[in-house]
Amino acid sequence: MAAIGKIRSWGPFLVGVIGLGLFGFIAGDMFRSCETTSRNRSNRVGEVVGEKIGAQDYQSYLEEFVECTKITAPQATEDQLRDAAWQNFVQNKIIENEANKLGLTVTSEEIQNVMKQGTNQVLIEMCNVNPEFANQQTGRFDVNSYRKFMTEGKTQYGSNPQTAEQYNKLYKFFLFKEKQLKQQLLASKYQTLMASCILSNPVEAKFNFDAEKQESDIQLAYFDYKSINDKDVKVTDQDLEAKYKEMKEIFRIPDEIRAIKYVQVKKVASAADRAELTKELNKVAENLKTTENPEQVVRESKSNVSYLGVPVTRNAFTPDVARQLDSLAVGVTVGPVESALDNTLNVIKLLSKNTLPDSIQYRMIVVGGKNNDEIKTRADSVYNAVKGGADFEALAKIYGQSGEKQWLTTSMYERASNISADDRTVYNAMNTQLVGETSNIPMVQGNLILQICDRKAMTTKYDVAVVKRSIAYSSETSNEITNNFNQFVAANQSAEAFEQNAAKSGYQVRDVKNVTTSQGEIPGLTNTREALRWVFAAKKGEVSQVFTAGNNRDELIAVVLTDIYPKGYMPLSNEDVKNYLEQEVMRDKKAEQIMAKVNGVKSMNDAKAKGAKISEVKQISLASPAFISELQAQEPALSGAVCATEKGKFSAHPVKGNQGVYLFQVTDRRKLEGAFDAKSYQSKSAQSYMQMFSRMVFTELVNNAKVTDNRYLFF
């Protein structure tokens, strides 16, 4: 009984222990759940219309988009393709979402019908990539050729690794284009549905016709806003607040914006680095002057360009080297010569300069064998037969070759990074052999029987040895620049100190007022993704650590976060917004002053007496804004007022314009020729509205889609 009583006395303690155990169990579950949710969130590249976009899924889409788009847009940069991929992705998600609400779909049958018609722009792009898809008679996309390629191509091209790789690349591209075609057709359906909501009517059509065909000439009296000094106009905070409310929508920002100031330091070679490189290239120049082997000197000099050893045109050289060629005598070496064009020091030796053909027609037979003796015997036999008048193509066929005539132009080889010894021997022979001449050229893997058939476009060709070395900074210079900049940043960890002391340390502070995550970089800089991540994680007034940047990672930057503007509206406190509104308010107040001044004016003479300047303006219509050449201003309001005033009448009210206040008298009015077609003008009006309406609709759809762009955290 005593034991039981003791156990009972521990009751509250045991309940507490059990409670803590249960709490730990539940808390552990909650922690794991929160951890999973946090991991999922951290793996999101963005969000569109409520759909969370995983980084891995988007990475797959991005790789496909970039790889396939490069085929039709090879000049596009990586950044351009990344931005295009995101815009395309967001647009497709928004259209798909709207289409689902409306019950719009694109069926397989519809896609096949479009492919049979063969006129869609996506299909034309596919024909450009593979001309075999184009029907030879109509020029349109041939769906049967396409299907054959997609179903039988793997068997046809799969035996050769090189062609198999090319086929697989094209296969993925065409599948991508099929998806793009479906997306385009869905967007087209949505736009067609929108267009059906835009209507015009005969009354509006007649109004637009008259607006286009009615022209007026006026005598204009104008008062330039600049005639009133800005200092004479008082703008209050209340004025700015009222104007901000009136114009607030133009300050809408779809994404968070951050403002920064930064210092950028570019690593450049020091005087000591330049002196060391100059000393090194002086030795190279001496070696080039005396060498019998310029190729070896160029190779050992670590030149940015190789020595080709064949005659080439001036197009083969960078502009700085090409400019030197005509002033050089054969055998002369110049340099080191600095080129600001590519930040290099150059040593140049002109080995030869001759007038040679730019286009050479030739034919050849490659002769092989088991050993050198057999190759020589066979090659001599073929050479002697050709010299004796034997049929060249018949001889070539004996060795499994066509022997057909071919053309070689200098551009085919002159921009090569390097040329093999065999190719060098052949190119030199082609340039120097006369028409009809045949040569027997020993090579590493056999002999080449070469015959020159024709030579055209004689031009100046050069054999030049060029040693081109970048004026690069040394590791010592790099360390010194980095250490100095790190010391500056460490000593100036407040925004005020950073900005005030930069100039004292020889640095320049730059402003960027509109930084968004969707830019992927800090505007005006390259390779700044790490810095951009810092910008959107920092607090206002913070100074960053030093980041590397630049195309070659040869720049250092440090950033100060100066302002944060959440998604919504740019506030009145923003300097740019405030300056813009000040100008708007100032224009309003100047217009009020001028309009009060001209109150009661009833003629051009009265206006002139009030200080107006007089001008003639002709061909004013509602179809286009009036243009005042003296002020270099378009004034739509003036066009409307003129068209509403009868011929011969003086304007009853002053017109407030963009650059001034106007009074006028209509001196002439006429109708231009042209018959009114109600149907045509109704259609024209509807199309005009549709263009404006579609932009507005898509802007609104993007705003409502609540797009979140976190790509900068991943890519």
C-alpha positions in Angstrom: 0.0 0.0 0.0 2.9 2.3 0.8 4.3 1.6 -2.7 1.0 2.4 -4.3 0.7 5.6 -2.3 4.2 6.6 -3.4 3.3 6.0 -7.1 0.2 8.1 -6.7 2.3 10.9 -5.3 4.3 10.9 -8.5 1.1 11.3 -10.6 1.6 14.9 -11.6 5.3 14.3 -12.5 4.4 11.3 -14.7 1.6 13.2 -16.5 4.2 15.9 -17.2 6.7 13.4 -18.6 4.1 11.8 -20.8 2.9 15.3 -22.0 6.4 16.3 -22.9 6.9 13.1 -24.8 3.7 13.7 -26.8 4.7 17.3 -27.4 8.1 16.2 -28.7 6.4 13.6 -31.0 4.0 16.2 -32.4 6.7 19.0 -32.6 9.0 16.6 -34.5 6.3 16.0 -37.0 5.6 19.7 -37.3 9.3 20.4 -37.7 9.7 17.8 -40.5 6.6 19.2 -42.2 7.9 22.8 -42.0 11.3 21.6 -43.2 9.7 19.9 -46.2 7.6 23.0 -47.0 10.7 25.3 -46.6 12.7 23.0 -49.0 9.9 23.1 -51.5 9.7 26.8 -51.4 13.5 27.2 -51.7 13.4 25.1 -54.8 10.8 27.3 -56.6 12.1 29.3 -59.6 8.8 31.3 -59.6 5.1 31.3 -59.7 2.6 32.0 -62.5 -1.2 32.2 -62.0 -0.9 30.2 -58.7 1.2 27.4 -60.2 4.5 26.8 -58.4 7.4 26.4 -60.9 10.1 24.0 -59.7 13.7 24.8 -60.5 14.4 21.4 -62.0 11.3 21.4 -64.2 12.1 24.9 -65.4 15.7 24.0 -66.0 14.6 21.3 -68.4 12.3 23.7 -70.2 15.1 26.3 -70.4 17.7 23.9 -71.8 15.2 22.8 -74.5 14.2 26.3 -75.4 17.8 27.6 -75.6 19.1 24.6 -77.6 16.3 24.7 -80.1 16.1 28.5 -80.5 19.8 28.7 -81.2 19.2 26.7 -84.4 17.1 29.5 -85.8 18.7 32.4 -83.9 22.4 31.6 -83.8 23.4 35.2 -83.1 21.3 35.5 -79.9 23.3 35.8 -76.7 22.8 33.4 -73.7 21.1 36.2 -71.7 18.8 37.1 -74.5 17.7 33.5 -74.9 17.2 33.1 -71.1 15.0 36.2 -71.1 13.1 35.1 -74.2 12.5 31.6 -72.5 11.0 33.2 -69.4 8.7 35.6 -71.4 7.6 32.7 -73.6 7.0 30.5 -70.5 4.9 33.1 -68.6 2.9 34.0 -71.7 2.0 30.4 -72.4 1.0 29.7 -68.8 -1.2 32.8 -68.8 -2.9 32.0 -72.1 -3.4 28.3 -71.0 -5.0 29.5 -67.8 -7.4 31.9 -69.6 -8.1 29.3 -72.3 -9.1 26.7 -69.6 -11.5 29.1 -68.1 -13.1 29.7 -71.5 -13.1 26.0 -72.6 -10.6 26.7 -75.5 -8.5 23.8 -76.7 -6.4 22.8 -79.7 -7.0 19.3 -80.9 -4.6 16.9 -82.7 -6.9 17.1 -85.7 -6.6 20.9 -85.8 -2.8 20.7 -85.7 -2.7 18.1 -88.5 -5.0 20.4 -90.6 -2.6 23.3 -90.1 0.3 21.1 -91.1 -1.5 19.9 -94.2 -2.1 23.5 -95.2 1.6 24.2 -94.7 1.5 28.0 -94.5 1.9 28.6 -90.8 5.0 30.7 -89.8 6.2 27.9 -87.5 6.1 25.4 -90.3 8.0 27.8 -92.6 10.8 28.0 -89.9 10.9 24.2 -90.0 11.3 24.3 -93.8 14.2 26.8 -93.4 16.0 24.4 -91.1 15.3 21.3 -93.3 14.5 22.3 -96.9 13.4 18.7 -97.6 10.2 19.6 -95.8 9.3 22.2 -98.5 7.1 21.0 -101.4 9.1 21.6 -104.6 6.0 22.8 -106.5 4.2 24.9 -104.0 7.1 25.9 -101.6 4.7 25.0 -98.7 5.4 22.7 -95.8 5.0 19.1 -96.9 3.6 17.1 -93.9 4.3 13.7 -95.6 8.1 14.5 -95.9 8.1 15.7 -92.3 6.4 12.5 -91.0 8.8 10.3 -93.0 11.8 12.2 -91.5 10.4 11.8 -87.9 9.5 8.1 -88.2 12.3 6.7 -90.5 15.1 9.2 -89.8 16.5 7.3 -86.9 17.0 4.2 -89.0 18.3 6.2 -91.9 20.8 8.3 -90.0 21.5 6.1 -87.0 24.4 4.0 -88.4 26.9 7.0 -88.4 27.5 8.5 -85.0 27.9 12.0 -86.5 24.7 11.9 -88.5 22.9 10.3 -85.6 23.8 13.1 -83.3 22.7 15.7 -85.9 19.4 13.8 -86.4 18.7 13.7 -82.7 19.3 17.4 -82.5 16.9 18.1 -85.3 14.4 15.6 -84.0 14.2 17.5 -80.6 14.0 20.8 -82.5 11.0 19.7 -84.5 9.2 18.3 -81.5 9.8 21.6 -79.8 8.3 23.4 -82.9 5.2 21.1 -82.7 4.6 22.2 -79.1 5.2 25.8 -80.2 2.7 25.4 -83.0 0.1 24.2 -80.5 0.7 27.1 -78.2 0.5 29.6 -81.1 -2.8 28.1 -82.2 -4.2 28.4 -78.7 -3.1 32.0 -78.4 -4.6 32.7 -81.8 -7.9 31.3 -80.7 -7.9 33.5 -77.6 -7.0 36.6 -79.7 -9.8 35.7 -82.2 -12.3 35.5 -79.3 -11.1 38.9 -78.0 -11.4 40.3 -81.5 -15.0 39.2 -81.7 -15.7 41.4 -78.7 -14.5 44.5 -80.5 -17.1 46.1 -82.8 -17.5 49.3 -84.7 -20.6 50.8 -86.4 -21.4 52.9 -89.5 -21.6 56.1 -87.5 -18.1 55.7 -86.1 -16.9 54.6 -89.5 -18.2 57.8 -91.1 -16.6 59.9 -88.3 -13.2 58.2 -88.9 -13.6 58.7 -92.7 -14.3 62.4 -92.3 -11.4 62.8 -89.8 -9.0 61.3 -92.3 -10.3 63.2 -95.3 -10.9 66.6 -93.8 -7.8 68.9 -93.6 -7.5 72.4 -92.2 -5.0 75.2 -92.3 -4.7 77.7 -89.4 -3.0 80.8 -88.3 -1.6 79.9 -84.9 -0.8 82.1 -81.9 1.2 80.2 -79.4 2.7 80.8 -75.9 5.6 78.6 -75.1 5.8 77.3 -71.5 9.5 78.1 -71.5 8.6 81.8 -71.7 7.7 81.5 -68.0 10.7 81.0 -65.7 10.5 77.8 -63.5 11.5 79.9 -60.5 8.4 82.0 -60.9 6.1 78.9 -60.4 5.6 77.6 -56.9 4.9 73.8 -56.5 3.7 72.7 -53.1 3.6 69.2 -51.5 -0.2 69.4 -51.8 0.1 70.0 -55.5 2.4 67.0 -55.9 0.1 64.7 -53.8 -2.9 65.7 -55.8 -1.1 65.1 -59.1 0.2 61.8 -57.8 -3.3 60.6 -57.1 -4.4 61.7 -60.5 -1.6 59.9 -62.4 -0.9 57.0 -59.9 -1.6 54.2 -62.5 1.4 55.2 -64.6 3.7 54.5 -61.6 2.5 50.9 -61.2 5.4 48.5 -60.8 4.7 44.8 -61.4 7.7 43.6 -59.5 9.7 44.7 -56.5 12.3 47.3 -57.5 15.5 48.0 -55.6 17.8 51.0 -56.0 21.6 50.7 -55.5 24.9 52.5 -55.7 28.0 50.7 -56.6 31.7 51.0 -57.3 33.2 49.1 -60.1 37.0 48.4 -60.4 38.5 46.9 -63.5 41.7 45.0 -63.2 44.2 46.3 -65.7 47.9 45.8 -66.4 50.3 47.9 -64.3 53.2 49.9 -65.8 55.5 47.0 -64.6 53.3 44.4 -66.3 53.5 46.4 -69.6 57.2 46.8 -69.3 57.7 43.1 -68.7 55.6 42.2 -71.7 57.4 44.7 -73.9 60.7 43.3 -72.9 59.5 39.8 -73.7 58.2 40.8 -77.1 61.4 42.7 -78.0 63.2 39.4 -77.8 60.5 37.8 -79.9 61.0 40.6 -82.5 64.7 39.9 -82.6 64.1 36.2 -83.1 61.7 36.8 -85.9 64.1 39.0 -87.8 66.7 36.1 -88.0 64.7 32.9 -87.8 64.3 30.3 -90.6 61.3 28.9 -88.8 58.8 31.7 -88.0 56.1 29.1 -87.0 58.3 27.9 -84.1 58.9 31.5 -82.9 55.2 32.3 -83.0 54.3 29.1 -81.2 56.9 29.6 -78.5 55.9 33.2 -78.0 52.4 32.2 -76.7 50.7 34.3 -79.4 46.9 34.6 -79.4 47.0 33.8 -83.1 48.8 31.0 -85.0 51.1 31.2 -88.0 49.3 29.7 -91.0 52.3 29.7 -93.4 50.1 30.2 -96.5 49.3 33.3 -98.5 46.1 35.0 -97.4 44.2 38.2 -98.0 44.2 41.1 -95.6 40.7 39.8 -94.5 42.5 37.1 -92.5 43.9 39.6 -90.1 42.5 41.8 -87.4 42.1 45.5 -88.5 45.1 46.7 -86.5 47.4 44.2 -88.2 45.8 44.7 -91.7 46.6 48.4 -91.4 50.3 47.7 -91.1 50.6 45.4 -94.2 50.8 48.0 -97.0 53.4 50.1 -95.3 55.7 47.1 -94.6 58.4 45.9 -96.9 59.0 42.2 -97.4 61.4 40.8 -94.7 60.8 43.7 -92.3 59.7 43.1 -88.7 57.9 45.8 -86.7 56.9 45.9 -83.0 56.0 45.6 -80.3 53.1 47.8 -81.5 50.2 48.5 -79.1 46.6 48.0 -80.4 43.9 49.7 -78.4 41.4 47.8 -80.5 41.9 44.5 -78.6 44.3 45.6 -75.8 47.3 43.8 -77.3 51.0 44.2 -78.1 51.9 43.0 -81.6 55.1 41.9 -83.4 54.6 41.6 -87.2 56.9 40.3 -89.9 55.9 40.3 -93.6 57.5 37.2 -95.1 56.1 37.6 -98.7 53.6 39.7 -100.7 52.4 38.4 -104.1 49.5 38.8 -106.6 47.8 35.4 -106.5 44.3 34.0 -107.4 41.5 34.3 -104.9 39.6 31.5 -106.6 41.2 28.3 -107.8 39.6 25.5 -109.7 41.3 22.2 -109.2 41.0 18.4 -109.3 42.9 15.8 -107.5 43.6 12.1 -106.9 44.8 10.8 -103.5 47.1 7.8 -104.0 47.7 5.4 -101.1 49.5 2.1 -100.6 50.9 -0.4 -98.2 54.2 1.4 -97.8 56.1 4.4 -99.0 57.7 2.6 -102.0 54.3 1.3 -103.2 52.7 4.8 -102.8 55.6 6.4 -104.7 55.4 3.9 -107.5 51.6 4.3 -107.9 51.7 8.1 -107.6 54.5 8.3 -110.3 52.4 6.1 -112.6 49.3 8.3 -112.2 51.3 11.5 -112.5 53.0 10.3 -115.7 49.7 9.1 -117.1 48.1 12.5 -116.5 51.1 14.3 -118.0 50.7 12.0 -121.0 47.1 13.1 -121.6 45.2 10.3 -119.8 41.6 11.0 -118.8 41.9 12.4 -115.2 38.4 11.4 -114.1 38.8 7.8 -115.4 42.1 7.5 -113.5 40.4 8.9 -110.3 37.7 6.2 -110.5 40.3 3.5 -110.4 41.1 4.8 -107.0 37.5 5.1 -105.9 37.3 8.9 -106.4 35.4 11.2 -108.7 38.2 13.5 -109.9 35.7 16.2 -110.4 36.7 19.8 -110.7 36.2 21.9 -107.5 36.6 25.5 -106.5 38.7 26.7 -103.6 38.5 30.3 -102.4 40.9 31.9 -99.9 38.1 32.6 -97.5 37.7 28.8 -97.0 41.0 28.5 -95.2 42.4 31.9 -94.3 40.5 32.3 -91.0 41.5 28.8 -89.7 43.0 28.7 -86.2 45.8 26.5 -87.6 46.7 24.5 -90.7 48.4 21.1 -90.8 51.7 20.7 -92.7 50.0 18.6 -95.4 47.3 21.3 -96.0 49.9 24.0 -96.0 51.9 22.2 -98.7 48.7 21.7 -100.8 47.4 25.3 -100.4 50.8 26.8 -101.4 50.9 24.5 -104.4 47.4 25.6 -105.5 48.4 29.3 -105.2 51.6 29.0 -107.2 50.8 26.3 -109.9 49.7 27.6 -113.3 46.5 26.6 -115.1 46.9 23.1 -116.7 49.9 22.3 -114.5 50.0 19.0 -112.5 52.0 18.2 -109.5 52.8 15.1 -107.4 52.8 16.1 -103.8 54.0 13.6 -101.1 52.0 13.7 -97.9 51.9 11.8 -94.5 49.3 9.3 -95.6 49.9 9.1 -99.3 50.5 11.3 -102.4 48.3 13.9 -104.0 48.1 14.3 -107.7 46.9 17.9 -108.1 45.9 19.6 -111.3 45.0 23.3 -111.6 42.1 23.9 -114.0 41.4 27.6 -113.6 42.4 30.7 -111.6 40.3 33.8 -111.1 40.2 37.1 -109.2 43.9 37.9 -108.9 44.5 39.7 -105.6 47.3 40.7 -103.2 48.1 37.9 -100.7 50.4 38.0 -97.7 52.4 35.5 -95.8 52.7 37.2 -92.4 54.0 36.0 -89.0 52.0 37.8 -86.2 52.7 37.5 -82.5 49.7 39.0 -80.7 49.8 39.1 -76.9 47.1 40.5 -74.6 48.3 43.3 -72.2 47.2 41.3 -69.2 47.6 42.1 -65.5 49.9 39.9 -63.4 48.8 38.0 -60.3 50.8 40.5 -58.3 48.8 43.4 -59.8 45.5 41.5 -59.4 46.3 40.9 -55.7 47.2 44.6 -55.2 44.0 45.8 -56.8 41.9 43.3 -54.9 43.5 44.1 -51.5 43.2 47.8 -52.0 39.5 47.5 -52.9 38.8 45.1 -50.0 40.4 47.6 -47.6 38.3 50.4 -48.9 35.0 48.4 -48.5 36.0 47.1 -45.1 36.7 50.7 -43.9 33.5 52.1 -45.3 30.6 50.0 -44.1 27.9 52.7 -44.0 26.2 54.0 -47.1 27.3 57.6 -46.3 31.0 56.7 -45.8 31.0 54.5 -48.9 29.8 57.3 -51.1 31.7 60.1 -49.4 35.1 58.4 -49.4 35.0 56.6 -52.8 36.5 59.6 -54.7 39.3 60.0 -52.1 40.3 56.4 -52.8 40.1 56.9 -56.6 36.8 55.2 -57.1 33.6 56.4 -58.8 30.2 55.7 -57.4 27.5 54.9 -59.9 23.7 54.8 -59.5 21.2 52.2 -60.7 17.7 53.1 -59.7 15.7 50.3 -61.2 17.0 46.8 -60.3 14.6 43.9 -60.6 15.1 40.1 -60.2 13.9 39.5 -63.8 16.9 41.3 -65.2 19.1 38.5 -64.0 22.0 40.9 -63.7 22.7 44.3 -62.3 22.0 46.6 -65.3 25.1 47.8 -67.1 27.2 45.0 -65.7 27.9 41.3 -66.6 28.3 38.2 -64.5 26.7 39.8 -61.4 24.2 37.2 -60.4 25.8 36.8 -57.0 25.6 40.5 -56.4 22.0 40.6 -57.5 21.2 37.8 -55.0 22.8 40.0 -52.3 20.8 43.1 -53.4 17.5 41.3 -52.9 18.5 39.8 -49.6 20.0 42.9 -48.1 18.5 45.7 -45.9 18.4 49.3 -46.9 21.7 51.0 -46.2 23.8 47.8 -46.1 27.1 47.6 -47.9 28.0 44.4 -49.6 31.2 42.4 -49.7 33.4 42.5 -52.8 32.0 40.5 -55.8 33.8 39.5 -59.0 32.1 40.5 -62.3 32.8 41.2 -66.0 32.9 38.9 -69.0 36.4 37.7 -68.0 35.8 38.0 -64.3 38.3 40.8 -64.4 36.1 43.3 -62.5 35.4 43.9 -58.8 32.2 45.5 -57.5 30.8 46.5 -54.2 27.2 47.6 -53.7 25.1 49.7 -51.4 21.4 49.1 -51.2 19.8 52.6 -51.2 16.1 51.9 -51.5 13.4 49.2 -51.7 10.2 49.7 -53.6 7.7 46.8 -53.1 5.5 45.5 -55.9 2.5 47.9 -56.4 3.2 51.6 -57.0 6.3 53.6 -57.0 5.9 56.1 -54.1 5.9 59.8 -54.4 9.1 59.9 -52.3 11.0 58.4 -55.2 13.2 61.1 -56.7 12.3 60.3 -60.4 8.5 60.2 -59.6 8.8 63.5 -57.7 10.7 65.2 -60.5 8.3 64.0 -63.1 5.3 65.2 -61.1 7.0 68.6 -60.5 7.3 69.1 -64.3 3.6 68.1 -64.8 2.4 70.4 -62.0 4.6 73.2 -63.3 3.2 72.8 -66.8 -0.3 72.9 -65.4 0.4 76.1 -63.5 2.1 77.7 -66.4 -0.9 76.9 -68.6 -3.2 78.4 -65.9 -1.1 81.7 -65.9 -1.1 81.9 -69.7 -4.9 81.1 -70.0 -5.7 83.8 -67.4 -3.5 86.2 -69.4 -5.3 85.6 -72.6 -8.8 85.7 -71.1 -11.0 87.8 -73.3 -8.7 87.6 -76.4 -10.9 87.6 -79.5 -8.5 87.9 -82.5 -5.1 87.1 -83.6 -4.1 90.8 -83.1 -5.3 90.6 -79.5 -3.2 87.5 -79.0 -0.2 89.1 -80.5 -0.6 92.1 -78.3 -0.5 89.7 -75.3 2.9 88.4 -76.4 1.9 85.4 -78.6 4.2 84.2 -81.4 2.4 83.8 -84.7 2.9 80.8 -87.1 1.1 79.1 -90.0 0.2 75.4 -89.6 -1.2 73.4 -92.5 -2.8 70.0 -93.2 -4.2 69.5 -89.7 -6.6 66.5 -89.4 -7.9 64.2 -86.7 -6.1 61.3 -88.3 -2.7 62.5 -86.9 -1.6 65.0 -84.2 -0.8 68.6 -85.3 2.9 69.2 -85.4 4.3 72.6 -84.3 7.7 72.9 -86.0 8.8 75.9 -83.9 8.3 74.0 -80.7 9.1 70.5 -82.2 5.9 69.3 -80.5 3.0 67.1 -81.5 -0.3 68.5 -80.1 -3.3 66.1 -80.4 -5.5 68.5 -78.4 -4.9 71.2 -81.0 -6.1 68.9 -83.8 -9.3 68.2 -82.0 -10.0 71.9 -81.4 -9.2 72.9 -85.0 -11.6 70.3 -86.4 -14.4 71.5 -84.1 -14.0 75.1 -85.2 -15.7 76.4 -88.4 -13.7 77.8 -91.3 -12.9 81.5 -90.8 -13.6 81.5 -87.0 -11.2 82.4 -84.3 -10.9 79.8 -81.5 -13.3 80.6 -78.6 -11.1 79.0 -75.9 -7.3 78.6 -75.5 -6.0 75.1 -76.0 -3.7 73.6 -73.4 -1.0 71.6 -75.2 2.1 69.6 -74.3 4.6 72.4 -75.0 2.4 75.5 -74.8 -1.0 77.2 -74.9 -2.6 77.9 -78.3 -5.1 80.2 -80.0 -5.9 80.0 -83.7 -8.0 81.0 -86.6 -9.1 78.5 -89.3 -8.0 79.9 -92.6 -8.9 77.0 -94.9 -10.7 73.7 -94.9 -10.9 71.1 -97.6 -12.1 67.6 -98.3 -9.6 65.1 -99.7 -10.7 62.8 -102.5 -11.9 59.3 -101.7 -15.2 57.3 -101.6 -16.6 56.2 -98.2 -16.8 52.5 -97.7 -18.6 51.8 -94.4 -17.6 48.2 -94.2 -13.9 48.9 -94.8 -13.8 51.7 -92.3 -15.7 49.7 -89.6 -13.1 46.9 -90.0 -10.2 49.4 -89.9 -11.6 51.0 -86.7 -12.1 47.6 -85.0 -8.5 46.5 -85.9 -7.2 49.8 -84.4 -9.1 49.2 -81.2 -8.0 45.6 -81.1 -4.3 46.4 -81.3 -4.6 48.8 -78.3 -7.1 46.5 -76.4 -4.9 43.4 -76.8 -1.9 45.2 -75.2 -4.0 46.4 -72.4 -5.6 43.0 -71.8 -2.3 41.2 -71.7 -0.8 43.8 -69.4 -3.8 43.3 -67.1 -3.5 39.5 -67.3 0.2 39.6 -66.3 -0.7 41.9 -63.4 -3.4 39.5 -62.2 -1.2 36.4 -62.8 0.9 37.4 -59.7 4.1 36.4 -61.5 7.0 35.7 -59.1 10.4 35.5 -60.8 13.1 33.9 -58.6 15.4 32.8 -61.5 18.2 34.9 -60.2 18.5 32.5 -57.3 19.1 29.5 -59.6 20.5 30.4 -63.0 
